[in-house]
Amino acid sequence: MERRIVIIGGGAAGGTAAQFAKKTDRKASVTIFEREKYPQYSKCALPYFISGKVKDVIEFSKEWFEKAGIELHLETTVTEIDTEKKVIIAEKDGEQIEKSYDALVIATGANSSVPPIEGVRNGDGLKKGVFSLRTLDDAKGIKEYLDKVDDVSIIGAGLIGLELAEAFHEKGKRVRVVEIFPQILPSMVDEDISRIVLDAIKDKVEILTGHRVKKITGENEVDGIVIEKEGEERRIETDMVILATGIKPNVDIGRKIGCKIGEKGGIVVDNRCMTSVKDVYAAGDCTEYIDLLTGKHFPVGLGSIGVRQGITAGINAAGGNASLPPGFIQTRTTRIFGVEIAAVGPLLKELGENIVHGKYTGKNLPHYFPGGKDVTVKIAVDGDGRIVSSQAVGEGSAMRINTLACAIVNGMKIDDFVQLETSYAPPIAPTLDPMILAANVVRYRYERRK
């Protein structure tokens, strides 16, 4: 009898789970139920779709899934799951679809987090001119409305907020970003690294850190925002407001069937992506997992981790044997207004005491070779000298952080890392890479502390 696998959600995690389930068991029946009208697409590419850099974000078409032997139901919502009988009930256009399963994968993603700002809503929806960005339809709505306005205010200076700021700037709009924390990219890098980024982009877009948006004004549509800092309020006229204030795991289905929900609000999964409910797996933004360095749970929000979870869930749902690592180190990167930023491991404030850190700013080419650009690398080590965190700004930051990610996963100590032999040629790289020189700074500090 063929194995029956049902997947709820056709995004990166769900689509990947389907593909790897089918690769593991070619005879298995694999079905995806997706509430959106689009097959698998890249949510990370949406800011670039808005700017026009990317024309099409669809990664795998409906025809591709059909050719792969995967049944894909679009615009279909799962309304009920009977875990005893192993049956799900879905609905499309008022009609019910019933499907039995042997293994179920929940990949329901996340929803935009809407802060309780006065005037953000009009009835059950957002006020006209207020948008969040989570889906392709959100992106299309933003793109269409953008053509009618001159001034845009973005609430939140995280990755999405700043990537959208760049997109709007490229479309010729006046853009401001309002951030409640005293720094930009508050969950990606430490304050000192964020200052380097801010200095590099502040002439492109207005950034107001340490400000809270108290109110969005306008009777039926946006005409301004009221911001507050240290008790002082002021109103700014604006035509459009973007909420870039984070996401919340969509765990409604998981909670309904008894999946354990963790302290970060996501479905808790083990290293096989199994939930607390028998034969039910979960993957992607609806889940939370363990941070390798702190041992604490974190909400999965990186596409790279979601895809790895999808692979694991799909293989295991099809009877295979795959495992996640015991924890993730959340290697992350972006490029904003031409500035490359990357990081791996927890922020310093999350690492606690007995941490030694240091940074170095150098060039990505020898000083005598024309065209060299600044690169700053920061490294942190624990009390035993093991590398536990790193951040970088400048050309080639992502590849340097990938190298440091390898060091962290393998428990490498700073004394060993400084001996790393990196490539050198005048038009390509200096004799000693900035990350090696940053490691030397940290090693000296660590040695003095011992």
N, C-alpha and C positions, 0 to 999 in steps of 0.2 A: 504494500500500500504506500502511495506516495506521501511524503511529508508535506504538511500544509503550514505555510509561514505567512503571517499577516503583519504588515508594518503600517503603523499609524503615523503619517507624516512623510512627505516626499522631498524634503530638503536635502542638504548635504549629508547629514547623518542617516536619514531614512533611505535615501536613494543609494547610498554606499552600502548600507546593510542589505538592501535587496540584491545588489550586484554580487556581493560576496556570499550571500546565501545561495544564489544560483550557481556561482562558481564552485561552491563546496558540494552541493548536491544538485546535479544537472536535472534530475527527475523531479525535484521538489516543485510544488505549486507555490509561487511567490506573488503576493498581492499587496499593493500599496493603496492606501486611502489618503488622499490629500485634499484639504479643505479649500486651497487656492485653485485658480483656474489655469495655473502654469505648471509645467513639469519642472524638474530640478533646475534651479538657477542659483547664481552666486549673490548672496546678500552682501558680501564684502565689496562687490563691484558696484553697488547702487550709487554711491556718491559720484563715481566716474561715469555712470550712465546719465546722471543728472547733468554733469558738466559737458557731456558729449564725447568724452575720450573713448568710452566704450559704447558701442551701438547695440549690442545684443548680449544679455547676461545669461541666456539659457545655456546650460551646460549639457543636458541630455534631453532630447525631444521625446514626446510621447511615442513616436515611431521607433526611436532607439530602444525604449523599454520593451515595446511589443516585440521587436526583432530579437531581443535578448530573452524572450519568453517570460517577461514580468508583466503581470496584469496591473494596469495603472488606472485608478478611478480619480478623476479630478473633480473639483467642486463638490466633494463628498465629505460629509461630517459623520464621524463615529459618535453615536449617541448612547450606546449601551454595550457593556462587556459582561458576559457571564463566564467567570473564571472556572466555575464548576463544570459546566457543559462545554467550555472552551468555544464559545460562540460570540461573535461580535455583530452588532446591528448598526448599519450606517444608513444615512439618508441623503438622497440627491433628488432635487426637484420634486420633493414631496413623496417620493417613492422610497421604500425601505429595501435595503440589501442585507441579506443574512449570510455570514461567512463563518465556517468552522476553522479552527486552527489547532495545530500541535504546539507551535511556538509563536509568541506575540512579541513584536518590538515596538516600543513606544518612542517615537521621535517627533514629539509635538512642538519642539522648539521653545521659543519665548515670545512674550509680548512686550511692546514698549511700555516703559514705566512712565505714568503721567503724574507729575507732582501736583499737590493740592494748592495750586496757585489760583487766587481769586480771578475769575473771568476766563479761565482756561477752557471751560466748557460752555456749550449752548445746548441745553437739554441733555440728551443722552450722548451726544457726540462732542467733538472739539469745535470750538468757535471757528467761524469762517476765517481763514487766513492763519490758523494754527495747525501745524503738522508735526507728526513724528515720522521716523523712517525705520520701517521694519520689513515691509513687503515691496514687491515690484509695483503694485498698485499705489502704494504710498509714494514711491519714487516718481511715478507717472503724474500723480496729483501735484506733487511739489514742482515738477518740471513745467507743467501747464500753468500753474498759478504764478510761478516765477516770472513768466513773460509779461505779467500785468503790473509788476511792482518794481520799485527802485531800491528800497531799503529793507534789509532782512536782519532780524535779531535771532541769534541762536542761544539757547539756554543750555549750557554745559560745554566745557572745554576738554572733553575727553577725545578719544580717537575719532568717533563719528562726528562730533561737533566741529572739530578742526578740519577733517576731511571735507565736510560740507562747506565750511567757510571758504576753503580753497576753490571748491566747485562754483560757489556763488560769485566769488571774486573773479573767476575766469569768465563768468557770464556777464561781467560788467556791473555788478550790483554793489551798493554800499553795504558793508557787512560789519556787524559787531557781535562779539561773543561774550556772554555774561556767565561767569563762573563763581559759584558760592565759595569754593575753597580759595586759599591764597595763592594757588599755583595752577598752571595748565597741566593737562595730562596727569591728574592726581593719582590715578590708579595704575599708571604705567611706569612712571619714573619718579625719582626723588626730587625734592625741591631744587637742589643745585643744578641738576641736569635740565630740569624744566626751564630754568632761567636762561640757559644757553639757547634753547629752542625759542623761547619768547623773544629774546634779543634778535634772533634771526628772522622772525616773521612779523614783528610788531608794526612794521611800516606797511604791511600788506592789508592788515585787517585790525580793527579796533578790538582790543581785548580788555575786559574789565574783570579783574580777579577780585575776590573778597566781596563781591556784590551778590545780593539776593534779589530775585525778581518777585516782588510782592503782588503785582497785579498786571493783568493784560487788559488794556482798556479798549473801548469800542462797543457800541450797543449790539450790533449784529455781526460785525466783522472787525478785525484788528485795526486799530489806529495808533496804538502806542503801548509802551510798557512802563510800569513804575518800578524803579530799582531802589535798593536801600543798602547803605554801607555805614556801619557804626552809628546807627540811629538817624542818619540823614537820608531823606528820600528825594528823588527827582524823577520827572517823567521824561521819556524819550519818545519822540514820534517814530513810528515804524510801520511798515505795510504788511509784514509777514513775520511769524514767530515759529521757530523750529524747536521742538523739545528733543534735546539730545541728552537725556537724563537717565540713561541706562535701560536695562531690560529686566523683566521678571519671568522666571521659568514658568512655562505653561504646563501645570501639573494636574489640571482638573481631572482628566481621565485616570491618571495614575492614582491620585488621592481617592477617587471614587471606588476603585477596586482594591484599595488597601495597601498600595505601595508605601513604603516608608519614605516620608518627606524629611529632609535634613534641615539643619540649622540655617542653611543659606537659601532655603525655599525650593530646592531641587529634589528630584527623585534620587534616592541613594542607590548606587550600584556598586557591585564588587568588581574584582579585576576581570571577571568574565562578562561584565555588563549585565549581570543578573540583578533583578530587583528583589525585594523581599517576598514577592508573590511567585509561586512556582510556574515555571515555563514562560515567565514574562521578563523580557529584557528592556533596557532603555538606553538611549544614546543621544548625545548632542546637548543643545542649550536647555533642555528640560531637566538635565541631571546635575548632580554635583559629585565631585571626586576629591581625592586626597592630594594635598600639596606635599611633594617629596621632602622639602626642606623643613617645613613647619609641622607637618603631620596633621594639619587642620584641613577641614573641608573648604572647597572653593566652588563657586558656580561656574560650570563650563560655559565659556562664551567665545572661545577661540575656535575658528573653523578647523584648524589643524588637529585639535584634540577631538572635536566632534566627528571628524572623518575617521580618526583612529578608533573611536568608540564604535562607529558604524561598522567598520571592518570586523571588529571583535564580536559585536552583537550578531551580525549576519552569519559569520562562520559558526558560532556556537548555536544559534537558532536552527541551523541546518545540520546539526549533529557533529560539527567539527570541534576542534579544541584550540582556542586562541585566548590569550591573556593580555591585559593591559600591564604596563609597568606598575610597581607598587605605589607610585605617585608621579604626578607631572610637575614640570618646572616652569610651565607657562612661558615658553619662548615666544616673543612678540616683536613686531616691527611695523613701521609705516613710513611714508614719505609725505611731508606736508610743506607746500610751497618750496619744493626742491630740497628740503632738509630731511635727511634720512635719520631715523631714530629707531633704536632697538634695545631690548632688555630681556633678561632672563632671571628667574628666581624672584623671591619676595623683595619688597621695598625694605629699606633699613628699619623703618618703624615697625615692621612685622617680624623682624629677626630677633628682637630682644637685645639683651646685654651681651658683653664679651665678644663684640664684633669689631674687627679692624677693617677700615676701608681707606681707599685713596684713589685719586684720579690723575690722569696725565693728558695734556693737550699737545698734540704734535701734528705733523703733516702726513698725508697718505703717499707722498713722494719724497725723495731726498731733498734737502733744503736748496741744493744747487739746481734742481731740475724744475723747469717752468711748469706752472699749472697745478702745483700742489695745493691741497685744500685741508683746512683744519679738521682734525678728528679728535674727539674727547672720549676717553674710555675710563670708566669707573669700575672698580672691583672691590668686593667685600669677602672677607674670610672669617671663619668661626674661631673659637678658642684653640682648636687643633690645627689651624692653618689651612683647613679645607676651603676651597672656593665655594661660596654659597649664593652669590648674586653678582650681576654685572649689568651695566647700562652703557650705551654709546650713542654719540651724536656725530654725524658727518658721513662722508662718502665711504661706502663699504662697511657701515656699522652692522648690518644684518649678518654678513659673513663672519665678522669678528665675534659677534654674539653667538653665532652657531658654534664656533670653535670653543667658546667658553661654556656653552651648554653641554658640549661633549665632556669637558673637564669636570663640570658639576656632577653629571650623571655617574661618572666613573670615580667620584670621590677624590679628585686630584688635589694635591696640596700646592700652595703657592710656590714653595721651594722647587717643585718639579716643573711647574708651569713656566717659570722664568727661563727654563732651559729649552723651551720649545723652539725648534728650528723652523723659522718661517722663511718663505721664499723672498728673494731680493733681486731686483733689476731696476736701474735708475728710472725707466719710463713707467714702471709698474708699482714698485713698493720700496720703502726704505730698508736699510740693513737691519734695523730693529723696529718691528712694527709697534705702533702706539699702544697696543694691548700688552705687549711684552714690557714696555717701559712703565705702563700703569701697574703691571704686576710687580715690577721692581720697587716702585713707590710703596706698595702695600707690604712687600716682603720686609723692607727696611723698618717700617712702622711695627710690623708684627714682631720682628726680632727685638726691637727696643722694648716692647711690652713684656716679653718673656722674662 
